[in-house]
Amino acid sequence: MSNFAAYDVLHAFQDIHQVVLGLVESLDDAQLKWRPENYATAIGFHAWHLARESDYLKAAILQHFPEIGADFGESKQIWFAENLTEKWGFPSELGATAVGTGISDEIAASLPIPPKEELVAYLKRSYSALEQFIELLDARYANFDQVDETMQKAIKTIRLNLLVFLTHDCRHLGMMECMKGLLTGFGSATEKR
């Protein structure tokens, strides 16, 4: 008996990614850097964080589960391959992952927001890499036929992590929509699509 995935995580990610990109692309550089008074992060921070998390997620999965197959690609993050820490002036002391998780409000408020064009390009590359990974994962492991118990456990863990990150992305999108509403008077729920 086959055990098919009970969700379509690829299309869920694609939908969230499309909404995030549309929101970010609708703002200018100044709007991406704006933040409410006494609030640590700007919309641009959330966009950068989502790009970093997607970039990190794919790489981390490939590092932790190399048994899924060599054709899933390298585990090197775009962030490091393109030396974006230095290019965008991020503090090197943020550490190896530098994804924006667990940092203080003071540090978050001080992080540079890259120019919109570069931020959008990084978002697109990170999102595309993650979507391609998920598409291959679901095609290769649509069910557990001819997959041993160790691999079944790995695939279940990967899928659980994907769902956790999907929820994470939705939470940040909500923050971004709220901030855009405060800034412009229009959030995604009030705009025509």
ChimeraX attribute file (.defattr): number of C-alpha atoms within 10 A of each C-alpha:
attribute: neighborCount
match mode: 1-to-1
recipient: residues
	/A:1	6
	/A:2	9
	/A:3	10
	/A:4	12
	/A:5	14
	/A:6	6
	/A:7	10
	/A:8	10
	/A:9	18
	/A:10	18
	/A:11	13
	/A:12	13
	/A:13	22
	/A:14	15
	/A:15	12
	/A:16	16
	/A:17	23
	/A:18	14
	/A:19	16
	/A:20	25
	/A:21	17
	/A:22	14
	/A:23	19
	/A:24	25
	/A:25	15
	/A:26	11
	/A:27	16
	/A:28	12
	/A:29	16
	/A:30	12
	/A:31	18
	/A:32	27
	/A:33	19
	/A:34	17
	/A:35	20
	/A:36	11
	/A:37	6
	/A:38	7
	/A:39	12
	/A:40	16
	/A:41	22
	/A:42	23
	/A:43	25
	/A:44	26
	/A:45	24
	/A:46	21
	/A:47	26
	/A:48	20
	/A:49	19
	/A:50	25
	/A:51	26
	/A:52	23
	/A:53	22
	/A:54	25
	/A:55	26
	/A:56	22
	/A:57	20
	/A:58	26
	/A:59	20
	/A:60	15
	/A:61	18
	/A:62	21
	/A:63	13
	/A:64	12
	/A:65	15
	/A:66	14
	/A:67	11
	/A:68	16
	/A:69	11
	/A:70	9
	/A:71	9
	/A:72	15
	/A:73	13
	/A:74	12
	/A:75	17
	/A:76	15
	/A:77	20
	/A:78	18
	/A:79	19
	/A:80	13
	/A:81	8
	/A:82	10
	/A:83	11
	/A:84	14
	/A:85	14
	/A:86	12
	/A:87	9
	/A:88	15
	/A:89	12
	/A:90	16
	/A:91	14
	/A:92	10
	/A:93	7
	/A:94	13
	/A:95	8
	/A:96	8
	/A:97	14
	/A:98	19
	/A:99	19
	/A:100	18
	/A:101	11
	/A:102	8
	/A:103	12
	/A:104	11
	/A:105	11
	/A:106	11
	/A:107	13
	/A:108	17
	/A:109	18
	/A:110	13
	/A:111	17
	/A:112	15
	/A:113	23
	/A:114	21
	/A:115	15
	/A:116	20
	/A:117	13
	/A:118	12
	/A:119	22
	/A:120	21
	/A:121	13
	/A:122	21
	/A:123	24
	/A:124	16
	/A:125	16
	/A:126	23
	/A:127	24
	/A:128	16
	/A:129	19
	/A:130	22
	/A:131	20
	/A:132	14
	/A:133	19
	/A:134	22
	/A:135	15
	/A:136	14
	/A:137	18
	/A:138	18
	/A:139	10
	/A:140	12
	/A:141	19
	/A:142	14
	/A:143	16
	/A:144	17
	/A:145	12
	/A:146	10
	/A:147	12
	/A:148	9
	/A:149	10
	/A:150	9
	/A:151	16
	/A:152	16
	/A:153	12
	/A:154	16
	/A:155	21
	/A:156	12
	/A:157	14
	/A:158	20
	/A:159	18
	/A:160	12
	/A:161	14
	/A:162	21
	/A:163	16
	/A:164	11
	/A:165	17
	/A:166	18
	/A:167	14
	/A:168	13
	/A:169	23
	/A:170	16
	/A:171	12
	/A:172	17
	/A:173	22
	/A:174	14
	/A:175	16
	/A:176	25
	/A:177	21
	/A:178	16
	/A:179	22
	/A:180	24
	/A:181	15
	/A:182	13
	/A:183	15
	/A:184	10
	/A:185	10
	/A:186	14
	/A:187	17
	/A:188	18
	/A:189	9
	/A:190	9
	/A:191	7
	/A:192	5
	/A:193	7
